[in-house]
Structures are given as C-alpha cells and as structure tokens.
Amino acid sequence: MSGNNKKDYSSIPTPETCYADFCLVPVGTASPSVAKEVASVQKLLASSGVKYTMHSAGTTLEGSWDQVFRVIGQAHSLVHQGGVVRVQTSMRVGTR
C-alpha cells in the first residue's frame, strides 16, 4: 500500500457489547491455594455491575466492551495489590 492510501483506523469504534471468558492465574504465590485471590476477584465482579458467571475453568463476563475489559484490568490490579507479583490471564472474547 502506498503512502497516499493509508487508512485512518483511529475512528473505528470498539464493539458495543461482548462476552469474555477469562482465567486469571496468580503466579508465584506462597501457597498452592488461590482461594483468597478468587474471593477478592468475586467481590470485585459482584460490585462491578457486569453480568458474570464463575465456573470451574474461569469466569465469563458479559457487558459493554469497555466495562468488560476494565473489570479484567481491575481484577489484575486487585490481585497485585494483594501481594502477587505476577498475574497471567488467558481469555476468549466474542461479539455479535
């Protein structure tokens, strides 16, 4: 593509709604149990206003794109604030 045909992608909006299935894993904790971290994230989810379902392989969130990704970012920050140095998340995201 030549320099004169560059498309301006900055005006493309994010999707209005989405669902995200994510699995947040605290790495390097002193204990093999992550119950404390899961409980703190569950409290965050409950107060977020985003529809969520926790299951054995993670959590599914449904809401606006910005809300869903903000809550996942807040979950990372919350776990870090609890003393976990590294947090890894795997996710799948879908839109309609």
N, C-alpha and C positions, 0 to 999 in steps of 0.2 A: 504494500500500500504506500503510495507516495505521500509526502508531507502535506500536500494540499487536501488529501482525502481523509484526514483524521477525524474520527467520530468523537463527539463530546459525550462521554459516558457519565459525567457528573450529574446529569439531570434524571438519570434512570432511578426511579424510586425502589425501595425495598418492597417485598410483597406485604399486602395488608395484614394477612394472618398466616400463621404457620403452626406446625407442631414440631417438637424436638424431643427425641428420645435420647437421654444422656445418662452416662455412667461416670460419676465423679469418684476418683480414687486418690485418697491421701497417700503420699509416698514417703516412706521413711519414718513412720510413727514408732513410738517406743513399744507399742502393743500390736498384736495381730488383729485386735478388735477395732472396728471403726464406728462402733455404736454411738460414741459421743459426737463424732462429726456428722453422722447420719441424722441424729436427733436435732442438732443445731440447724442443719440444712432444711429439715422438715418444718421447723418453726418458721424459718425464712419463707418457705414456699407457702405455708398457711397464711402468712400475713401479706403476701405479695399481691393477692387478687387474681393471680394467673391460675387457670384450671390445671390441676396436676393429678397424676396417679403414680404412686410409688409401687414398684414391683420388684421381684427378686433380681432382675438384671439391671435395675436403674430406675429412672423416673421419666415419665412422659409429661411434657408441658404443652398447653395449647393457649394461644393468645396472639396478640399482635407481635410482629417480628421484633420490634424494639423492646417490648415487655419481656418476651421470652429470653432474648439474649442478655438483657440487663440482669434478669434473675440468675441466669447461669454465671454471669460475671460476679454478681454479688455472692453467690454460693462459694466461688473460688476465694474471694476476699475474706469471707467469714471463716472458712477453714484455715486460711493463712493466719488470720487474727487469733485462732486457737492454738497457734504454735507450729503448725505443719509448714515445713519449708517448701515442699513441692507438691503440687496438685496436678493430676492428669485427668483429662476428660475425653471420653470418646462419645461421639454423637452422630445421630442421623436426623436430618431435617427434611420436612416435606411441606409443600404448599399446594394450594388448589387455586 
